[in-house]
Amino acid sequence: MPAKGFAGFWPAVLVLGIFLADRLTKLWAIRSLKPRYSLPVLPFFHLTYVENTGAAFGIGFDRNGFFIAFSLFLLAVLFFLRGWSRRNRWLELGLLLVAGGALGNLYDRIFYGYVVDFLDFRVWPVFNLADSCVTVGACCLAWGMRREESR
């Protein structure tokens, strides 16, 4: 029996909520962190302002146009997969998290020419809320696909 997915307007609310939370945290980082660059919070965690023109780990540095096109392609694919995902909550949640995160970073790339990152664990590249949603969403998608294979 298929799992009941998010009903009605909740998928749009979740994606919009992720986008807005990402925008608000990045606006805070621009206003509060950019002037001082880094703020130690714990010995292993700092809030560090970074303008990232590439992807994770500095891959594709200065390839903003490519990442805009890739994000638009990804969002189109996610839109077309949304019907397929409704029978599996993990797939649906994964698609929604990835879509919300992709929109957040796409906004930055279009309007700033780079992505604002600020979460710095000192042993990992600096990232943001949108990146976290894309990563968690990808894990949900992997788990959901694993469950689909077992059916």
Beta strands, then each sheet from edge to edge (+ up, - down):
strand 1: 38-42
strand 2: 45-52
strand 3: 115-120
sheet 1: 1+ 2- 3+
end
